[in-house]
Structures are given as structure tokens and as C-alpha cells.
Amino acid sequence: MMMEKSVKTIKLALDKFGQSIDNDIQNYNNDLNKIMKTFTFLTVSFLPQTVIGSLFGMNMPVPMAEAQSLWPFFSIVAISVFFSVLAFSYFKHVKYI
């Protein structure tokens, strides 16, 4: 009789311990998902700058390089900022951030 009660108590304790471990793993997964969401947002936001920098960093002639003004530089920066704002507004629209 005493042994059966002890076995039941141990089983209940093991079940509670298992549930506690499952809850901890779920919390860890939720935190990891939030971090991955942030990294995804940052990666997509900085993608236009990376692509533009990569293209102009290659050994190829830069478009509008012969111009004697700064408007080509600022137009490239404006295009880059435009795509970043576009990505930010899309993420805001789908309630990702």
C-alpha cells in the first residue's frame, strides 16, 4: 500500500518535471523565433545597400562616373534608401515588426 503511494507520487513528480522541461523548451523556442525575426528584418533591410555596394565595388566602370557633380552619388544613395524604406513599410504592413 505504501509502495503504491510512493510510486504514484514519483510518477506525478516525473510528469510535472517533464512538463516543466517542455515549458522551458517552448520559452526558449519563442525567444529564438523573436531573435530570428529581428535578424530577418535587418538582413532584408540592408540587402539593397549590400547589393549596390557589391556592384560598385567590382572591377567595372561605375555608371555616371564621368559626371562632374555629386548627383549620381546622391541618386544611388536615394535609391538605396528607397528600397530600405520599402522593405520597412512592407514589414510594418504585414505586422512583422
DSSP file (Angstrom, degrees, kcal/mol; ACC not computed):
  #  RESIDUE AA STRUCTURE BP1 BP2  ACC     N-H-->O    O-->H-N    N-H-->O    O-->H-N    TCO  KAPPA ALPHA  PHI   PSI    X-CA   Y-CA   Z-CA
    1    1 A M     >        0   0    0      0, 0.0     4,-1.6     0, 0.0     5,-0.1   0.000 360.0 360.0 360.0 -47.8    0.0    0.0    0.0
    2    2 A M  H  >  +     0   0    0      1,-0.2     4,-1.8     2,-0.2     5,-0.1   0.850 360.0  54.0 -67.2 -35.1    2.8    2.4    1.0
    3    3 A M  H  > S+     0   0    0      2,-0.2     4,-2.4     1,-0.2    -1,-0.2   0.896 106.1  51.6 -67.5 -41.0    4.8    1.4   -2.1
    4    4 A E  H  > S+     0   0    0      1,-0.2     4,-2.3     2,-0.2    -1,-0.2   0.887 109.5  50.0 -63.7 -39.3    1.9    2.1   -4.5
    5    5 A K  H  X S+     0   0    0     -4,-1.6     4,-2.2     2,-0.2    -1,-0.2   0.883 110.8  49.7 -66.4 -38.8    1.5    5.6   -3.0
    6    6 A S  H  X S+     0   0    0     -4,-1.8     4,-2.4     2,-0.2    -2,-0.2   0.901 110.0  50.4 -66.1 -41.0    5.2    6.2   -3.4
    7    7 A V  H  X S+     0   0    0     -4,-2.4     4,-2.5     2,-0.2    -2,-0.2   0.915 111.0  48.9 -63.5 -43.3    5.2    5.1   -7.0
    8    8 A K  H  X S+     0   0    0     -4,-2.3     4,-2.5     2,-0.2    -2,-0.2   0.902 111.3  50.0 -62.4 -41.9    2.2    7.4   -7.8
    9    9 A T  H  X S+     0   0    0     -4,-2.2     4,-2.3     2,-0.2    -2,-0.2   0.903 111.4  48.3 -64.0 -41.6    4.0   10.3   -6.1
   10   10 A I  H  X S+     0   0    0     -4,-2.4     4,-2.5     2,-0.2    -2,-0.2   0.909 111.2  50.5 -66.2 -41.3    7.2    9.6   -8.1
   11   11 A K  H  X S+     0   0    0     -4,-2.5     4,-2.4     2,-0.2    -2,-0.2   0.911 111.0  48.7 -63.0 -42.1    5.2    9.4  -11.4
   12   12 A L  H  X S+     0   0    0     -4,-2.5     4,-2.5     2,-0.2    -1,-0.2   0.911 111.5  49.7 -62.9 -41.8    3.4   12.7  -10.6
   13   13 A A  H  X S+     0   0    0     -4,-2.3     4,-2.4     1,-0.2    -2,-0.2   0.904 111.1  49.0 -64.2 -40.8    6.7   14.3   -9.9
   14   14 A L  H  X S+     0   0    0     -4,-2.5     4,-2.6     2,-0.2    -2,-0.2   0.896 111.0  50.5 -65.4 -39.8    8.2   13.0  -13.1
   15   15 A D  H  X S+     0   0    0     -4,-2.4     4,-2.4     2,-0.2    -2,-0.2   0.922 111.8  47.2 -63.1 -43.7    5.2   14.2  -15.1
   16   16 A K  H  X S+     0   0    0     -4,-2.5     4,-2.2     2,-0.2    -2,-0.2   0.896 112.4  50.0 -64.6 -39.4    5.5   17.7  -13.5
   17   17 A F  H  X S+     0   0    0     -4,-2.4     4,-2.4     2,-0.2    -2,-0.2   0.914 110.5  50.1 -64.5 -42.6    9.2   17.7  -14.2
   18   18 A G  H  X S+     0   0    0     -4,-2.6     4,-2.4     1,-0.2    -2,-0.2   0.898 111.0  48.9 -62.2 -41.3    8.6   16.7  -17.8
   19   19 A Q  H  X S+     0   0    0     -4,-2.4     4,-2.4     2,-0.2    -1,-0.2   0.878 109.9  52.3 -65.5 -37.8    6.0   19.5  -18.2
   20   20 A S  H  X S+     0   0    0     -4,-2.2     4,-2.2     2,-0.2    -2,-0.2   0.916 110.0  47.9 -64.0 -42.8    8.4   22.0  -16.7
   21   21 A I  H  X S+     0   0    0     -4,-2.4     4,-2.4     2,-0.2    -2,-0.2   0.918 111.2  51.2 -63.8 -43.5   11.1   20.9  -19.2
   22   22 A D  H  X S+     0   0    0     -4,-2.4     4,-2.3     1,-0.2    -2,-0.2   0.896 110.1  49.7 -60.9 -40.9    8.6   21.2  -22.1
   23   23 A N  H  X S+     0   0    0     -4,-2.4     4,-2.4     2,-0.2    -1,-0.2   0.901 110.4  49.9 -65.1 -40.6    7.6   24.7  -20.9
   24   24 A D  H  X S+     0   0    0     -4,-2.2     4,-2.4     2,-0.2    -2,-0.2   0.913 111.3  48.5 -63.9 -42.3   11.3   25.8  -20.7
   25   25 A I  H  X S+     0   0    0     -4,-2.4     4,-2.5     2,-0.2    -2,-0.2   0.901 110.9  51.3 -64.7 -40.3   12.0   24.4  -24.2
   26   26 A Q  H  X S+     0   0    0     -4,-2.3     4,-2.3     2,-0.2    -2,-0.2   0.914 110.6  48.3 -63.2 -43.0    8.9   26.3  -25.5
   27   27 A N  H  X S+     0   0    0     -4,-2.4     4,-2.3     2,-0.2    -2,-0.2   0.903 111.3  50.4 -63.8 -41.0   10.0   29.5  -24.0
   28   28 A Y  H  X S+     0   0    0     -4,-2.4     4,-2.4     1,-0.2    -2,-0.2   0.916 110.4  49.6 -62.4 -43.2   13.5   29.1  -25.5
   29   29 A N  H  X S+     0   0    0     -4,-2.5     4,-2.4     2,-0.2    -2,-0.2   0.885 109.7  51.6 -63.8 -39.3   12.0   28.4  -28.9
   30   30 A N  H  X S+     0   0    0     -4,-2.3     4,-2.0     2,-0.2    -2,-0.2   0.922 111.1  47.4 -63.4 -43.6    9.8   31.6  -28.6
   31   31 A D  H  X S+     0   0    0     -4,-2.3     4,-2.1     1,-0.2    -2,-0.2   0.909 112.0  50.5 -63.0 -41.7   12.9   33.7  -27.7
   32   32 A L  H  X S+     0   0    0     -4,-2.4     4,-2.5     1,-0.2    -2,-0.2   0.887 108.2  52.7 -64.1 -39.3   14.8   32.1  -30.6
   33   33 A N  H  X S+     0   0    0     -4,-2.4     4,-2.1     2,-0.2    -1,-0.2   0.890 108.2  51.0 -63.7 -39.3   11.9   32.9  -33.0
   34   34 A K  H  X S+     0   0    0     -4,-2.0     4,-1.9     2,-0.2    -2,-0.2   0.907 111.3  47.9 -64.0 -41.2   12.0   36.6  -31.9
   35   35 A I  H  X S+     0   0    0     -4,-2.1     4,-2.5     2,-0.2    -2,-0.2   0.923 112.0  48.7 -65.5 -44.3   15.7   36.8  -32.5
   36   36 A M  H  X S+     0   0    0     -4,-2.5     4,-2.4     1,-0.2    -1,-0.2   0.861 108.8  54.4 -64.5 -34.9   15.4   35.2  -35.9
   37   37 A K  H  X S+     0   0    0     -4,-2.1     4,-2.2     2,-0.2    -1,-0.2   0.910 109.6  47.2 -63.6 -42.5   12.6   37.6  -36.8
   38   38 A T  H  X S+     0   0    0     -4,-1.9     4,-2.5     2,-0.2    -2,-0.2   0.920 112.3  49.0 -65.5 -44.4   14.8   40.5  -35.9
   39   39 A F  H  X S+     0   0    0     -4,-2.5     4,-2.6     1,-0.2    -2,-0.2   0.883 110.2  51.9 -63.7 -38.0   17.8   39.2  -37.9
   40   40 A T  H  X S+     0   0    0     -4,-2.4     4,-2.5     2,-0.2     5,-0.2   0.928 110.1  48.6 -63.1 -44.9   15.5   38.6  -40.9
   41   41 A F  H  X S+     0   0    0     -4,-2.2     4,-2.1     1,-0.2    -2,-0.2   0.930 113.6  46.5 -61.0 -45.8   14.2   42.1  -40.7
   42   42 A L  H  X S+     0   0    0     -4,-2.5     4,-2.1     2,-0.2    -2,-0.2   0.897 112.2  50.8 -64.9 -40.0   17.8   43.5  -40.5
   43   43 A T  H  X S+     0   0    0     -4,-2.6     4,-0.6     1,-0.2    -2,-0.2   0.935 113.4  43.5 -64.0 -46.8   19.0   41.3  -43.3
   44   44 A V  H  < S+     0   0    0     -4,-2.5     3,-0.4     1,-0.2    -1,-0.2   0.855 112.6  54.1 -68.8 -33.4   16.2   42.3  -45.7
   45   45 A S  H  < S+     0   0    0     -4,-2.1     4,-0.3    -5,-0.2    -1,-0.2   0.880 114.3  39.5 -68.0 -37.5   16.5   46.0  -44.7
   46   46 A F  H  X S+     0   0    0     -4,-2.1     4,-1.9     1,-0.2    -1,-0.2   0.423  90.4  93.9 -93.5   1.9   20.3   46.1  -45.5
   47   47 A L  H  X S+     0   0    0     -4,-0.6     4,-2.6    -3,-0.4     5,-0.2   0.910  81.6  52.6 -62.0 -44.2   20.1   44.0  -48.6
   48   48 A P  H  > S+     0   0    0      0, 0.0     4,-2.6     0, 0.0     5,-0.2   0.924 110.2  48.4 -60.4 -41.7   19.8   46.9  -51.1
   49   49 A Q  H  > S+     0   0    0     -4,-0.3     4,-2.6     1,-0.2     5,-0.2   0.896 112.0  50.1 -63.7 -38.5   22.9   48.6  -49.7
   50   50 A T  H  X S+     0   0    0     -4,-1.9     4,-2.3     2,-0.2    -1,-0.2   0.921 112.1  46.4 -65.7 -43.9   24.8   45.4  -49.9
   51   51 A V  H  X S+     0   0    0     -4,-2.6     4,-2.4     2,-0.2    -2,-0.2   0.936 114.9  46.1 -65.2 -46.1   23.8   44.7  -53.5
   52   52 A I  H  X S+     0   0    0     -4,-2.6     4,-2.3    -5,-0.2     5,-0.2   0.928 114.3  48.2 -64.3 -44.1   24.6   48.3  -54.6
   53   53 A G  H  X S+     0   0    0     -4,-2.6     4,-1.1    -5,-0.2    -1,-0.2   0.880 111.6  50.7 -62.7 -37.3   27.9   48.3  -52.7
   54   54 A S  H  X S+     0   0    0     -4,-2.3     4,-0.5    -5,-0.2    -2,-0.2   0.908 110.7  48.3 -67.2 -41.7   28.8   44.9  -54.2
   55   55 A L  H >< S+     0   0    0     -4,-2.4     3,-0.8     1,-0.2    -2,-0.2   0.922 115.3  43.4 -66.0 -42.9   28.1   46.0  -57.8
   56   56 A F  H 3< S+     0   0    0     -4,-2.3    -1,-0.2     1,-0.2    -2,-0.2   0.632 107.7  61.3 -79.7 -12.2   30.1   49.3  -57.5
   57   57 A G  H 3< S+     0   0    0     -4,-1.1    -1,-0.2    -5,-0.2    -2,-0.2   0.548  87.0  94.7 -87.4  -7.9   32.9   47.5  -55.7
   58   58 A M  S << S-     0   0    0     -3,-0.8     2,-2.1    -4,-0.5    -3,-0.0  -0.300  95.4 -95.1 -78.3 166.9   33.6   45.2  -58.7
   59   59 A N  S    S+     0   0    0     -2,-0.0    -1,-0.1     2,-0.0    -2,-0.1  -0.519  88.6 106.0 -82.3  73.2   36.2   46.0  -61.3
   60   60 A M  S    S-     0   0    0     -2,-2.1     2,-0.1    -4,-0.2    -2,-0.0  -0.974  80.7 -84.9-145.7 156.6   33.7   47.5  -63.7
   61   61 A P        -     0   0    0      0, 0.0    -3,-0.1     0, 0.0    -2,-0.0  -0.419  43.7-124.7 -67.4 137.0   33.0   51.1  -64.8
   62   62 A V    >   -     0   0    0     -2,-0.1     3,-1.5     1,-0.1     4,-0.2  -0.665  29.5-109.9 -81.6 131.1   30.7   52.9  -62.4
   63   63 A P  T 3  S+     0   0    0      0, 0.0    -1,-0.1     0, 0.0    -7,-0.0  -0.348 100.4   9.2 -60.8 140.6   27.7   54.4  -64.2
   64   64 A M  T >  S+     0   0    0      1,-0.1     3,-1.0     2,-0.0     9,-0.1   0.713  84.9 136.5  64.0  24.2   27.7   58.2  -64.4
   65   65 A A  T <   +     0   0    0     -3,-1.5    -1,-0.1     1,-0.2    -3,-0.0   0.762  64.0  61.4 -72.0 -24.3   31.3   58.3  -63.1
   66   66 A E  T 3  S+     0   0    0     -4,-0.2    -1,-0.2     2,-0.1     2,-0.1   0.570  78.6 110.6 -80.4  -6.9   32.3   60.9  -65.7
   67   67 A A    <   -     0   0    0     -3,-1.0     0, 0.0     1,-0.1     0, 0.0  -0.431  64.0-145.1 -68.6 141.9   29.8   63.4  -64.3
   68   68 A Q  S    S+     0   0    0     -2,-0.1     2,-0.2     2,-0.0    -1,-0.1   0.129  74.4  70.7 -94.9  20.1   31.4   66.4  -62.6
   69   69 A S  S    S-     0   0    0      1,-0.0     4,-0.2     0, 0.0    -2,-0.1  -0.738  83.2-118.2-127.4 177.4   28.7   66.7  -59.9
   70   70 A L  S  > S+     0   0    0     -2,-0.2     4,-2.3     1,-0.2     5,-0.2   0.404  85.1  98.9 -97.4   2.0   27.5   64.7  -56.9
   71   71 A W  H  > S+     0   0    0      1,-0.2     4,-2.2     2,-0.2     5,-0.2   0.840  79.2  55.5 -63.6 -32.3   24.0   64.0  -58.2
   72   72 A P  H  > S+     0   0    0      0, 0.0     4,-2.1     0, 0.0    -1,-0.2   0.932 109.7  47.2 -63.3 -41.2   24.9   60.4  -59.3
   73   73 A F  H  > S+     0   0    0     -4,-0.2     4,-2.3     1,-0.2    -2,-0.2   0.951 114.9  44.9 -62.4 -48.9   26.2   59.6  -55.8
   74   74 A F  H  X S+     0   0    0     -4,-2.3     4,-2.4     1,-0.2    -1,-0.2   0.814 110.5  54.7 -68.7 -28.8   23.1   61.0  -54.1
   75   75 A S  H  X S+     0   0    0     -4,-2.2     4,-2.3    -5,-0.2    -1,-0.2   0.896 109.0  48.0 -69.3 -38.3   20.8   59.3  -56.6
   76   76 A I  H  X S+     0   0    0     -4,-2.1     4,-2.1     2,-0.2    -2,-0.2   0.916 113.2  47.8 -65.7 -42.0   22.4   56.0  -55.8
   77   77 A V  H  X S+     0   0    0     -4,-2.3     4,-2.7     2,-0.2     5,-0.2   0.908 111.2  51.6 -63.7 -41.6   22.0   56.7  -52.1
   78   78 A A  H  X S+     0   0    0     -4,-2.4     4,-2.7     2,-0.2    -2,-0.2   0.901 109.3  49.5 -63.6 -40.9   18.4   57.7  -52.6
   79   79 A I  H  X S+     0   0    0     -4,-2.3     4,-2.2     2,-0.2    -1,-0.2   0.919 112.0  48.9 -63.2 -42.1   17.6   54.5  -54.5
   80   80 A S  H  X S+     0   0    0     -4,-2.1     4,-1.8     2,-0.2    -2,-0.2   0.926 113.1  46.0 -63.0 -45.8   19.2   52.5  -51.7
   81   81 A V  H  X S+     0   0    0     -4,-2.7     4,-2.8     1,-0.2     5,-0.2   0.890 109.4  56.8 -65.0 -38.7   17.3   54.4  -49.0
   82   82 A F  H  X S+     0   0    0     -4,-2.7     4,-2.4     1,-0.2    -2,-0.2   0.932 108.0  46.3 -58.3 -46.7   14.1   54.0  -51.0
   83   83 A F  H  X S+     0   0    0     -4,-2.2     4,-2.2     2,-0.2    -1,-0.2   0.861 112.1  51.2 -66.9 -34.0   14.4   50.2  -51.1
   84   84 A S  H  X S+     0   0    0     -4,-1.8     4,-2.5     2,-0.2    -2,-0.2   0.920 111.7  46.6 -66.9 -43.2   15.2   50.1  -47.4
   85   85 A V  H  X S+     0   0    0     -4,-2.8     4,-2.9     2,-0.2     5,-0.2   0.881 110.6  54.1 -65.3 -37.3   12.1   52.2  -46.6
   86   86 A L  H  X S+     0   0    0     -4,-2.4     4,-2.2    -5,-0.2    -2,-0.2   0.923 110.1  46.2 -61.9 -44.3   10.1   50.0  -48.9
   87   87 A A  H  X S+     0   0    0     -4,-2.2     4,-2.4     2,-0.2    -2,-0.2   0.914 113.3  49.8 -64.1 -42.2   11.2   46.9  -47.0
   88   88 A F  H  X S+     0   0    0     -4,-2.5     4,-2.2     1,-0.2    -2,-0.2   0.926 111.4  47.8 -62.9 -44.7   10.5   48.6  -43.7
   89   89 A S  H  X S+     0   0    0     -4,-2.9     4,-2.5     2,-0.2    -1,-0.2   0.871 110.5  52.5 -66.7 -35.3    7.0   49.6  -44.8
   90   90 A Y  H  X S+     0   0    0     -4,-2.2     4,-2.2     2,-0.2    -1,-0.2   0.942 110.8  46.6 -63.8 -45.9    6.2   46.1  -46.1
   91   91 A F  H  <>S+     0   0    0     -4,-2.4     5,-3.0     1,-0.2     6,-0.9   0.871 113.6  49.2 -63.9 -35.2    7.3   44.6  -42.8
   92   92 A K  H ><5S+     0   0    0     -4,-2.2     3,-1.0     3,-0.2    -1,-0.2   0.892 109.6  52.7 -69.2 -38.8    5.2   47.2  -41.0
   93   93 A H  H 3<5S+     0   0    0     -4,-2.5    -2,-0.2     1,-0.3    -1,-0.2   0.888 111.6  43.7 -65.1 -40.2    2.2   46.5  -43.2
   94   94 A V  T 3<5S-     0   0    0     -4,-2.2    -1,-0.3    -5,-0.1    -2,-0.2   0.341 114.5-118.5 -88.3   9.0    2.2   42.7  -42.6
   95   95 A K  T < 5S+     0   0    0     -3,-1.0    -3,-0.2    -5,-0.2    -2,-0.1   0.861  71.4 136.9  57.8  40.1    2.8   43.4  -38.9
   96   96 A Y      <       0   0    0     -5,-3.0    -4,-0.2    -6,-0.2    -5,-0.1   0.784 360.0 360.0 -82.2 -30.6    6.1   41.6  -38.8
   97   97 A I              0   0    0     -6,-0.9    -5,-0.2    -9,-0.1    -1,-0.1   0.340 360.0 360.0-120.2 360.0    7.7   44.4  -36.7
